Amino acid sequence: MASRLGIDVGGTFTDLLLFDDETGRLSLFKTPSTPEDQSIGILTGVRGILDRAGESAGNVSSLLHGTTVSTNIVLEEKGAKVGLLVTRDFEQILHLARSQTPGPLAGWMIMQKPDPLADLEHTRGVPERMSARGEVVTALDEARARAAIEELVGAGVESITISLLHAYANPAHERRLAELVHERAPELPVTVASDILAEFREYERTLVAVMNAYVGPSMRRYLGHFEEKLREVEFDPHVHIVRSDGGLMSVSHASESPVHTMLSGPAGGVSGAAFLASLGGHPEALGFDMGGTSTDVSLIQEGKPNISRQTSLGYYPIKVPSVEVHSVGAGGGSIAHVPMTGALRVGPESAGARPGPACYGRGGDRPTVTDANVVLGRLPPSLLGGEMQLDVAAAEEAVGKTARALGLDLHQAAQGILDIVNENMFGALRLVTVQKGLDPRDFALVAFGGAGPLHGNAMAILAGCYPVIVPPTPGVLSALGFLYSDIKNEFAHTLIRTLDEVRSEDVAESLARLGEEARAWLGNEGVPADRQSVAYELDVRYFRQGYEFAIPVDPDALRAGRLAEAAERFGDLHERQYGFRLDQPVELVNARAVAVGRVVKVEFPRFDAEGPDAAGAMTGRHPVFFDGQFVTTGIYDREALRPGNRVPGPAVITQRDSTTVVHPGHEGEVDPHLNILIRPAGGGRG
């Protein structure tokens, strides 16, 4: 017998989910996160979930870990002292950055240029030059290179990045520089930009390589300590780290390329949401992941999360493949406050894990979204299956401060806190739908995270997206998503040729070479040949356009001379996204091979319907505040609900890892996979 363990470390809680491959049993566990050392909370959770499941550590064959370590290093500016080697006269590449205003109105007033992660005093230009076609224009001056390396080592840099102009076309000079660094300082970590991102755009390529070097030493220490602590408790599973695009990679690869883990936690949740939405017959869905600190919203189309080749972290653009997620500083721990303007504000500051909301009884005294839910009766008096008792009086006192500042009664103030945080999150949903020309009413809404089911119905009321899908384990869906993640990596090569400048067969050969790299990498990751697959893409744009679309292609079709089909698909996609197409030459920008090593997926059981009556799951009735008044509301135990049961609103459905609220005028129905589907009562949309 073997089990798999998914672990997601969030800002407030660490979530664990254990899946027994033989019996199909799922066991979940939540424990407060330990920001000072994430591994402490993880080990507490590992012990807790093994005890609860009655499982021995030796039976856990693999551990899938989503981590925020690299993200926190960048946001908290606690990374390594990075030395940077660039082509001579390009020493200010990180200071120049990318000129782009973030908005059409007064964008210059709000644009914030990020501080370089490699100081100019630790940057050295080396005489050398490659052309954009990969031809040597100026040979590498090794004597000057050795002198530059000596200066950086003498300055005490902890990591070195090498990013030379046009090295994506020919990395020979970058690789030789790496050899020279290893000769002088074998122990010094080196990041070669062409190994991280073999594509054009020198600023983005340099930035992502520097970021990799910036977080690398701390990430390697964390992963080393993490594995050591697992062994201390005689726990030695095969460990995989979750990538930002929802794939998996080994610990050694994560140590070499930690920049690919920047959004690993949200990626797991979106993967799980996409799977469950498709399982329930809703492949077009929106992911709504509300945790204690932030909310992540995402777009799922045709059962798959949208993957972006560039994301952002703070003010830093990161050109790595990642699940397309929009985050807002709105969560259960978001703090409500009344500034001097007298208008109520909620977030982005969060109470975090310590002290947390006032109702947690850990010393917090500022009103949060969680406290407002407690005051309105929408949260039970205890969480985590009774392990965490909530202090209702402390929540009322905290929210009371806001009520007095606004001249409102306690419950009006609490409702105001929820209304504002809901509108903030609705704005994020509009960004991933309306801004892309999509109607949110055409999508279901998957509500997950510890607080997602609390607010999912309210989001659907605002956006018109039904049904609201509440998974069986909404509070640990990111950890569940890890169990569906495949081993993954990408290999790319820059082309930059218009269609009339290339032969279809030559493009097919470029893709074939990338495919060979992809399969070799999968072999090194230990993926058997029968579980390997490679998908191919071309980045395509109109000639002289600034951005491109990724178009799936078949190398065999290209060998048959059908490159024009990719251009036609690009035109269709451009018209769908922007409403028009141009009579312009089409340009191929990058060729890409996506390596996938398939893992054995968790299979969700399907149950027969047992009738609509949910009375057997009702544990009582309780007054809950809705629409300006208290309404007698049914309280239900999620574990006692059976497929086919219907729960009329208003209702509160409690379970170990989350709480679901069904608003008046709505109804929840349990589907054959134990999801709760919330729709307007009387056969509304969805």
C-alpha positions in Angstrom: 0.0 0.0 0.0 1.3 3.5 -0.9 -0.1 7.0 -0.2 0.6 10.4 -1.6 0.8 13.6 0.5 0.1 17.1 -0.8 1.3 20.1 1.3 0.4 23.7 0.6 1.9 26.4 2.8 -0.3 29.5 3.0 0.1 32.8 4.8 -2.3 31.7 7.5 -2.6 27.9 7.4 -0.6 25.0 6.1 -2.9 22.5 4.4 -2.2 18.8 4.0 -4.1 16.2 2.1 -3.2 12.4 2.2 -4.5 10.2 -0.6 -4.4 6.4 -0.2 -3.8 5.0 -3.7 -5.3 1.6 -2.8 -8.5 2.5 -1.0 -9.0 6.0 -2.5 -9.4 7.5 1.0 -8.7 11.2 1.4 -7.5 12.5 4.8 -7.0 16.3 5.4 -5.4 18.4 8.0 -4.9 22.1 8.6 -2.4 23.7 11.0 -1.3 27.3 11.5 1.6 28.3 9.4 4.9 29.2 11.0 6.3 32.1 8.8 9.6 32.2 10.8 10.4 28.7 9.5 7.8 27.0 7.3 9.2 23.6 7.9 8.0 23.7 11.6 4.4 24.0 10.6 4.9 21.4 7.9 6.3 18.8 10.3 3.5 19.6 12.8 1.0 18.9 10.0 2.8 15.7 8.8 2.6 14.3 12.3 -1.0 15.4 12.7 -2.3 13.9 9.4 -0.4 10.6 9.8 -1.9 10.2 13.3 -5.4 11.1 12.1 -5.2 8.7 9.1 -3.6 6.0 11.2 -0.9 5.8 8.5 2.8 5.0 9.0 5.4 7.4 7.5 6.9 4.5 5.5 3.7 4.0 3.5 3.9 7.5 2.0 5.6 7.1 -1.3 5.6 10.7 -2.5 5.3 14.2 -1.1 4.1 17.1 -3.3 5.1 20.5 -1.8 3.9 23.9 -2.9 6.1 26.6 -1.3 6.0 30.4 -0.9 9.7 30.6 0.2 11.0 32.1 -3.0 8.0 34.5 -3.2 8.5 35.7 0.3 12.3 36.2 -0.2 11.5 38.7 -3.1 8.6 40.5 -1.4 10.6 40.8 1.9 13.8 41.8 0.1 15.8 39.2 1.9 17.7 37.6 -1.0 21.3 36.9 -1.7 23.9 39.6 -2.7 24.0 39.0 -6.4 26.8 39.7 -8.8 25.9 40.3 -12.4 28.0 39.8 -15.5 26.6 41.4 -18.7 27.8 42.4 -22.1 30.0 45.6 -21.9 27.9 48.8 -22.1 24.8 47.0 -20.9 25.5 47.4 -17.2 22.3 49.4 -16.6 20.0 46.9 -18.1 18.0 46.3 -14.9 17.8 50.1 -14.3 16.4 50.8 -17.7 13.8 48.1 -17.3 10.8 48.0 -19.7 9.1 51.2 -20.5 5.4 50.7 -20.1 2.8 52.7 -18.3 0.4 50.5 -16.3 -2.9 52.3 -17.2 -4.4 54.7 -19.7 -5.2 57.5 -17.3 -2.4 59.1 -15.3 -0.4 55.8 -15.5 2.8 57.7 -15.0 1.6 58.9 -11.6 1.2 55.4 -10.2 4.0 53.5 -12.0 6.7 52.2 -9.6 9.9 51.1 -11.1 11.3 48.1 -9.2 14.7 48.4 -7.6 17.2 46.1 -9.3 17.9 42.8 -7.4 21.5 43.1 -8.4 23.2 46.4 -7.4 25.1 48.4 -10.0 28.2 48.2 -7.8 28.1 44.4 -8.2 27.5 44.5 -11.9 30.4 44.1 -14.4 30.4 44.5 -18.2 32.5 42.0 -20.1 33.8 42.7 -23.7 32.0 40.3 -26.0 29.1 40.4 -28.5 26.8 38.0 -30.3 24.5 39.0 -33.1 20.8 38.3 -33.0 21.5 35.4 -35.3 24.0 33.9 -32.9 27.1 34.9 -34.8 30.2 36.1 -32.9 30.7 39.8 -33.4 33.2 40.4 -30.7 35.1 37.5 -29.1 34.9 37.0 -25.3 37.8 38.8 -23.6 38.7 36.1 -21.0 41.4 38.3 -19.3 38.8 41.0 -18.6 36.3 38.4 -17.6 38.6 36.9 -15.0 39.3 40.4 -13.6 35.6 41.1 -13.4 34.9 37.8 -11.6 37.8 38.5 -9.2 36.2 41.9 -8.3 32.8 40.3 -7.6 34.3 37.5 -5.5 36.3 40.1 -3.6 33.1 42.1 -3.0 31.6 39.1 -1.2 28.7 38.3 -3.6 26.8 35.2 -2.6 25.6 34.3 -6.1 26.5 35.2 -9.7 24.2 35.7 -12.7 25.5 35.7 -16.3 23.3 37.3 -18.9 24.8 38.4 -22.2 23.2 40.0 -25.2 21.7 37.6 -27.7 22.8 34.5 -25.7 19.4 33.0 -26.5 20.7 32.6 -30.1 24.2 31.3 -29.1 25.0 30.6 -25.4 28.7 29.8 -26.0 30.0 33.0 -24.2 27.6 32.6 -21.3 28.7 29.0 -20.8 32.4 29.9 -21.0 31.9 32.6 -18.4 30.2 30.1 -16.1 33.3 27.9 -16.5 35.6 30.8 -15.5 33.5 31.5 -12.4 33.6 27.8 -11.3 37.4 27.8 -11.8 37.8 30.9 -9.5 35.0 30.1 -6.9 33.7 26.5 -7.3 31.3 26.9 -4.3 29.6 30.0 -5.7 26.2 29.4 -7.2 26.0 30.5 -10.8 22.8 31.2 -12.9 23.2 31.3 -16.6 20.4 33.2 -18.3 20.1 31.0 -21.4 19.5 28.0 -19.1 16.6 29.8 -17.4 15.1 31.6 -20.4 16.4 30.9 -23.9 14.2 33.6 -25.4 14.7 37.2 -26.6 13.9 40.4 -24.6 17.1 41.1 -22.7 15.6 42.9 -19.8 13.1 40.1 -18.9 15.7 37.4 -19.5 18.2 39.2 -17.3 15.6 39.9 -14.6 14.4 36.4 -14.3 18.0 35.1 -14.2 18.9 37.6 -11.5 15.8 36.7 -9.5 16.8 33.0 -9.7 20.2 33.9 -8.3 18.6 36.2 -5.7 16.4 33.5 -4.2 18.6 30.5 -5.0 20.9 30.3 -1.9 18.0 30.6 0.6 15.8 28.2 -1.4 18.6 25.6 -1.4 19.0 25.9 2.3 15.3 25.6 2.9 15.0 22.5 0.7 18.0 21.0 2.3 16.7 21.6 5.8 13.2 20.4 4.8 14.5 17.0 3.6 16.7 16.7 6.7 13.8 17.3 9.0 11.7 14.8 7.2 14.4 12.2 7.7 14.6 13.2 11.4 11.1 11.8 11.8 11.9 8.8 9.7 9.9 10.2 6.8 11.7 9.7 3.5 9.2 9.9 0.6 10.1 11.0 -3.0 9.7 14.8 -2.8 8.5 16.9 -5.7 8.2 20.7 -5.7 5.2 22.3 -7.5 6.0 24.8 -10.3 4.2 28.0 -11.0 2.5 26.4 -14.1 1.1 23.6 -12.0 3.7 21.0 -13.0 6.1 19.2 -10.7 9.9 19.1 -10.5 12.5 17.3 -8.4 14.1 19.0 -5.4 17.4 19.2 -7.3 15.8 21.0 -10.2 13.9 23.3 -7.8 17.3 24.1 -6.2 18.7 25.0 -9.6 15.7 26.9 -10.9 13.7 28.2 -7.8 12.3 31.1 -9.9 9.9 28.5 -11.3 8.3 28.1 -7.9 7.1 31.7 -7.4 3.4 30.9 -7.7 3.4 27.2 -6.8 0.6 27.5 -4.2 -2.0 29.2 -6.4 -1.1 26.9 -9.3 -2.2 23.8 -7.3 -5.5 25.3 -6.4 -6.3 26.2 -10.0 -5.3 22.7 -11.2 -7.6 21.2 -8.6 -10.4 23.6 -9.5 -10.1 22.9 -13.2 -10.3 19.1 -12.6 -13.3 19.3 -10.3 -15.2 21.8 -12.5 -14.7 19.5 -15.5 -15.7 16.4 -13.5 -19.0 18.2 -12.7 -19.6 19.0 -16.3 -18.5 22.7 -16.2 -15.3 23.0 -18.2 -15.8 26.8 -18.4 -15.2 28.1 -14.9 -13.7 30.8 -12.7 -11.4 29.8 -9.8 -12.1 31.7 -6.6 -9.5 30.9 -4.0 -10.0 33.0 -0.8 -7.6 32.4 2.0 -6.6 34.2 5.1 -4.3 36.7 3.5 -5.3 37.1 -0.2 -7.7 36.0 -2.9 -6.6 34.5 -6.2 -8.9 34.4 -9.1 -8.3 32.5 -12.3 -9.8 31.6 -15.6 -10.5 28.0 -16.7 -11.4 27.3 -20.3 -12.1 23.9 -21.9 -11.2 22.3 -18.5 -7.7 23.7 -18.4 -6.2 26.6 -16.5 -4.9 29.5 -18.6 -1.1 29.5 -18.7 0.8 32.8 -19.1 4.4 33.1 -20.1 4.8 36.2 -18.0 3.4 37.1 -14.6 4.4 39.6 -12.0 5.5 39.5 -8.4 5.1 42.8 -6.7 6.4 45.3 -9.3 8.7 42.7 -10.9 7.7 41.2 -14.3 8.7 37.5 -14.3 8.9 35.8 -17.6 8.3 32.2 -16.6 5.4 29.9 -17.4 2.8 30.2 -14.7 -0.9 29.7 -14.1 -2.6 33.0 -14.9 -3.8 34.2 -11.5 -4.9 37.7 -10.4 -4.4 38.3 -6.7 -5.9 40.9 -4.5 -5.2 41.7 -0.8 -8.5 40.4 0.4 -8.8 37.4 2.7 -10.4 36.3 5.9 -7.6 38.1 7.8 -7.9 41.4 5.9 -8.2 44.2 8.4 -11.0 46.7 8.3 -10.2 50.3 9.2 -11.7 53.8 9.0 -9.1 56.4 7.7 -9.4 60.1 8.1 -11.7 60.3 5.1 -14.3 58.5 7.2 -14.9 55.9 4.5 -14.6 52.2 5.5 -11.7 50.3 4.0 -10.9 46.6 4.1 -7.3 45.3 3.4 -4.8 44.9 2.0 -3.2 44.6 5.4 -3.8 41.2 7.0 -3.7 40.0 10.5 -1.8 36.9 9.2 -1.4 33.7 11.2 -0.1 35.5 14.3 -1.9 37.2 15.9 -4.7 36.5 13.4 -8.3 37.7 13.6 -9.6 38.8 17.1 -11.9 35.7 17.2 -8.8 33.4 17.1 -8.0 34.5 20.7 -4.2 35.0 20.0 -4.0 38.6 20.9 -5.5 40.2 17.7 -7.7 43.1 18.4 -8.3 44.7 15.0 -11.5 43.8 13.0 -11.1 41.4 10.1 -13.4 39.8 7.5 -13.4 36.6 9.6 -14.5 38.6 12.7 -17.4 40.1 10.6 -18.5 36.7 9.6 -18.5 35.5 13.2 -20.5 38.6 14.3 -23.1 37.9 11.6 -23.4 34.2 12.6 -22.0 32.9 9.4 -19.1 31.0 11.1 -19.6 28.2 13.7 -18.3 28.8 17.2 -15.3 26.5 16.4 -13.1 25.6 13.4 -10.9 22.7 12.4 -13.3 20.2 13.6 -13.5 21.7 17.1 -9.8 22.1 17.6 -9.9 25.9 17.4 -12.6 27.6 19.5 -13.6 31.1 18.3 -13.9 34.0 20.7 -17.2 35.6 19.7 -17.0 38.4 22.3 -13.5 39.4 21.0 -14.9 39.5 17.4 -17.8 41.7 18.5 -15.5 44.1 20.4 -13.1 44.4 17.4 -15.9 45.0 14.9 -17.6 47.3 17.5 -14.6 49.7 17.1 -15.4 50.1 13.4 -19.2 50.4 14.1 -18.5 53.3 16.6 -16.2 55.0 14.1 -18.9 54.9 11.4 -21.8 55.6 13.7 -23.5 52.3 12.8 -24.7 49.4 14.8 -22.6 46.3 15.2 -24.2 44.2 12.5 -24.5 47.0 10.0 -20.7 47.5 10.3 -20.0 43.8 10.0 -22.2 43.7 6.9 -20.4 46.7 5.5 -17.0 44.9 5.9 -18.3 42.0 3.9 -19.8 44.1 1.2 -16.6 46.0 0.6 -14.3 42.9 0.6 -16.8 41.2 -1.8 -16.7 44.2 -4.2 -12.9 44.1 -4.0 -12.9 40.5 -5.0 -15.5 41.1 -7.7 -13.2 43.6 -9.3 -10.6 40.8 -9.6 -13.1 38.5 -11.2 -13.9 41.3 -13.8 -10.2 41.5 -14.6 -10.0 37.9 -15.7 -13.3 38.0 -17.6 -14.7 41.3 -18.7 -11.3 42.8 -19.5 -10.6 39.8 -21.8 -13.9 40.3 -23.6 -15.6 37.4 -21.7 -19.0 37.4 -19.9 -18.7 36.1 -16.3 -22.3 34.8 -16.7 -20.9 32.2 -19.1 -18.8 30.5 -16.4 -19.3 28.5 -13.2 -17.5 29.6 -10.1 -15.3 27.2 -8.1 -15.1 28.5 -4.6 -12.3 27.1 -2.5 -9.7 28.1 0.1 -10.5 28.4 3.7 -12.9 31.4 3.1 -13.9 30.8 -0.5 -17.2 28.9 0.2 -18.1 31.6 2.8 -18.2 34.2 0.0 -18.7 32.2 -3.1 -22.5 32.7 -3.2 -22.0 36.4 -2.7 -19.6 36.5 -5.6 -22.1 34.7 -7.9 -24.8 37.2 -7.0 -22.5 40.1 -8.0 -21.1 38.4 -11.2 -24.0 36.2 -12.2 -21.8 33.1 -12.5 -23.6 29.9 -11.6 -23.4 27.3 -10.4 -21.1 27.9 -7.5 -19.1 24.7 -7.1 -17.9 24.0 -3.6 -15.5 21.0 -3.7 -15.6 18.2 -1.0 -12.3 19.6 0.4 -12.4 23.3 -0.4 -10.0 24.4 2.3 -7.2 22.1 1.0 -7.9 22.2 -2.7 -4.4 23.5 -3.5 -3.0 20.4 -1.8 -5.5 18.2 -3.7 -4.5 20.0 -7.0 -0.9 18.9 -6.4 -2.0 15.3 -6.5 -3.2 16.0 -10.1 0.0 17.7 -11.2 2.3 16.2 -13.8 6.0 16.5 -14.0 6.6 19.4 -16.3 9.2 21.7 -18.0 9.5 23.9 -21.1 12.2 24.3 -23.7 12.2 27.2 -26.1 14.2 28.8 -28.9 13.8 32.2 -30.4 13.2 32.4 -34.1 11.9 36.0 -35.0 11.2 35.4 -38.7 8.2 36.3 -40.8 6.4 33.5 -42.5 7.8 34.3 -45.9 11.4 34.1 -44.4 11.1 30.5 -43.1 10.4 27.0 -44.5 7.8 25.0 -42.7 10.2 22.0 -42.6 12.9 24.1 -40.9 10.5 25.2 -38.2 9.5 21.5 -37.7 13.2 20.6 -37.3 13.7 23.3 -34.6 10.7 21.9 -32.7 12.1 18.4 -33.1 15.4 19.4 -31.5 13.6 21.0 -28.6 11.5 17.8 -28.3 14.7 15.8 -27.9 15.8 18.1 -25.1 12.4 17.7 -23.4 12.5 13.9 -23.5 16.0 13.8 -22.2 15.0 16.0 -19.3 12.0 13.8 -18.5 14.3 10.8 -18.5 16.6 12.6 -16.0 13.6 13.2 -13.8 12.9 9.4 -13.8 9.8 9.5 -15.9 9.3 6.1 -17.8 9.0 6.5 -21.6 5.4 5.4 -21.6 4.4 8.3 -19.4 6.3 10.9 -21.4 4.6 13.3 -23.8 5.7 16.5 -25.5 3.4 19.3 -26.8 4.6 21.9 -29.3 3.8 25.6 -29.6 4.8 28.6 -31.7 4.6 32.1 -30.3 3.1 34.2 -33.1 2.4 37.9 -33.6 1.8 40.4 -36.4 5.1 41.9 -37.7 6.3 44.6 -35.4 3.7 43.9 -32.7 5.0 44.0 -29.2 3.4 40.8 -27.8 2.5 37.4 -29.1 0.1 34.5 -28.7 1.1 30.8 -28.1 -0.4 28.6 -30.9 -0.4 24.8 -30.5 1.2 23.1 -33.5 1.9 19.6 -34.8 5.4 19.1 -36.1 4.2 16.5 -38.6 1.8 19.0 -40.1 4.7 21.5 -40.4 6.8 18.8 -42.1 3.9 18.6 -44.6 4.3 22.3 -45.3 1.2 23.5 -43.4 2.7 26.4 -41.4 0.1 28.8 -42.8 -2.5 27.0 -40.7 -0.8 28.3 -37.5 -1.0 31.8 -38.9 -4.7 31.4 -39.6 -5.3 30.1 -36.1 -3.4 33.1 -34.8 -5.7 35.5 -36.8 -8.8 33.8 -35.3 -7.4 34.1 -31.8 -6.4 37.7 -32.3 -9.9 38.5 -33.5 -11.5 36.8 -30.6 -9.3 38.6 -28.1 -9.3 42.1 -29.6 -12.2 42.1 -32.0 -10.2 42.5 -35.2 -7.5 41.0 -37.4 -4.9 42.8 -39.5 -3.7 42.5 -43.1 -0.1 42.4 -41.9 2.7 39.9 -42.3 2.7 37.3 -39.5 5.9 36.7 -37.5 7.1 33.6 -35.7 8.8 34.6 -32.4 9.6 31.5 -30.4 9.4 27.7 -30.9 8.6 25.7 -27.7 8.4 22.1 -26.5 6.4 21.4 -23.3 7.6 18.3 -21.6 5.0 16.4 -19.5 5.6 13.3 -17.4 2.2 11.9 -16.5 1.6 10.8 -12.9 -1.2 8.4 -11.7 -4.1 10.6 -11.0 -6.4 10.5 -8.0 -9.7 9.1 -9.0 -12.8 10.7 -7.4 -15.5 8.1 -6.7 -19.0 8.7 -8.1 -22.0 8.0 -5.9 -25.6 7.2 -6.6 -28.2 9.8 -5.7 -30.1 9.2 -2.4 -32.9 11.7 -2.7 -33.3 15.4 -2.1 -34.1 15.4 1.6 -31.1 16.8 3.6 -32.9 16.7 7.0 -30.5 14.0 8.2 -27.6 16.4 7.9 -29.2 19.3 9.7 -27.6 19.8 13.2 -29.8 22.8 14.2 -31.1 26.2 13.4 -29.4 29.5 14.2 -30.1 33.2 13.5 -27.8 34.5 10.7 -27.7 38.1 9.5 -28.7 38.5 5.8 -29.9 41.6 3.9 -30.2 43.8 7.0 -31.9 41.4 9.4 -31.4 38.1 11.2 -33.0 35.1 9.5 -33.5 31.7 11.1 -31.0 29.6 9.2 -30.4 25.8 8.9 -27.0 24.5 10.0 -25.8 21.4 8.2 -22.9 18.9 8.7 -21.1 18.6 5.3 -20.0 15.0 6.1 -23.6 13.9 6.5 -24.8 15.3 3.2 -25.4 12.7 0.5 -25.6 12.9 -3.3 -28.9 14.3 -4.5 -29.6 16.2 -1.2 -30.9 19.7 -1.6 -30.1 22.4 0.9 -32.5 25.4 0.7 -31.1 28.8 1.6 -30.4 30.4 3.9 -28.1 27.7 5.2 -24.7 27.3 6.7 -22.8 24.1 5.9 -19.9 23.3 8.2 -17.0 21.0 7.7 -13.5 20.6 9.1 -11.6 22.8 6.5 -14.2 25.4 5.5 -17.7 26.7 5.9 -20.2 27.2 3.1 -22.9 29.9 3.1 -26.1 29.5 1.0 -27.9 32.8 0.7 -31.6 33.3 0.8 -33.2 32.7 -2.6 -30.6 30.1 -3.4 -30.3 26.3 -3.1 -27.4 23.9 -2.8 -27.4 20.5 -4.3 -24.9 17.7 -3.7 -23.7 16.1 -7.0 -22.5 12.5 -7.5 -18.9 13.6 -6.7 -20.0 15.3 -3.4 -19.5 18.8 -4.7 -22.1 21.3 -3.6 -23.6 23.2 -6.5 -25.3 26.5 -5.5 -27.9 28.0 -7.8 -30.8 30.5 -7.5 -33.8 28.6 -6.2 -36.5 27.7 -8.7 -34.3 26.7 -11.6 -32.0 29.7 -12.2 -29.1 29.8 -14.5 -26.4 27.1 -14.4 
